[in-house]
Amino acid sequence: FVRGELSSGMPADKAAAQSRALAHLGVLEAPVDLIAANLDAAVGQVAAYYNPATKQFHLVQVPEDDRQLDMVSAHELTHAIQDQNFDLTKYLPSTLSDDAATARRFVVEGEATLMMLLYVVTAQAATDPLTPQFMGMLRVQIDQFANLDAETIGTMMGGKLGAQIAAVPPYVLVPMFDSYMKGARTVLLRYLEGGWPAVSELYATPPSSTEQVLHAASKLICHREDPTVINLPASLAGKGYRPVADGTLGELGMRIYATVWKLPDVEGFAAGWGGDRWQVVEQGEAMLGLLATSWDSAADATEFADGMRASFATRKIAADLRVAGDRVDVVIGCDGKACKKPLDAMAKLHKKPGKPASAPTKAETECLARLGA
């Protein structure tokens, strides 16, 4: 099933091009077989799955313990109910950017994880798990798990499974793991600020970036902050270049970049992300990576630029960047005067600075206080 899903959404030639581009950009440390990596990450830890195309629920690894079987079933049957109400195929179309698709998976997997946890409590304690006291306790537990990184989770699993997961690149592994527990936190916060009708709104008006689901209270629930749309024309690099791949990294992608190159402050490097667009092009054997980014403030932009410069030294690559207020443009695969032309071209794409963010309204402030954000 997973092979079929991957082959339809990621043909081998597209996967190879994507891998080369992401490695040039630096989100991958080196090119990898993305299909094999996704397969290892998915199949290695799957106990069951729901297939929205056939409307079938499949058990892959049948637990010996009935309680574990029920827990797995609660998660996957939640997906069936999501599909009945919101049509998961339409909710996760192939036209979404990687970042937007990951944000929606936070909702889908996060709700299923939350329902699984609520079911376990009900089955074991025969009590109503939706009381304020219990939901507060559950939030603490979810926050603890959500703050664990994928490497730590793999170590906790140990054995063959832990080793298999540890070998998967962060670009593949982190979005998959984060969608479960960090996604559960997003959905729980939405529930706390509006109940199940508010959770349903996450399907009617989906999040558009991982920034929103990583900072659900301040960027999605109490105040919605959609990303700046940045366009990079295919002709930007100049004549003779042909496209390899393009996309949007998002805040989660920026965190992954910082993790790969071991920057000291992963979250600080990506904090204040406001939008980005990247493309990698090639001419013969020469590759050129273009990354245009927008930030919430000039200070955020400067912190990102400082981190990028440090990563250039670690990677020992030819690259340059330019900071202009709350925008940072990056070119990878050139140096000196060779970088000036694409940086000049990217500068022309900048829109005039927008109005500064307004102070939170009274309603937003009260909402943030209720959610402890």
ZIHURA-V987480 format. One record per helix or strand. SS is the DSSP state (h for helix, s for strand). FROM is the first residue (numbers start at 1). TO is the last residue. Records with the same first field share a line. If there is no record, write none. Layout:
SS: FROM-TO / FROM-TO
This chain:
h: 2-9 / 12-25 / 34-45 / 66-86 / 88-91 / 98-125 / 132-146 / 150-157 / 159-166 / 170-192 / 195-204 / 210-214 / 216-221 / 250-260 / 266-270 / 298-315 / 337-347 / 362-370
s: 48-51 / 56-59 / 242-247 / 273-283 / 286-295 / 319-324 / 327-332
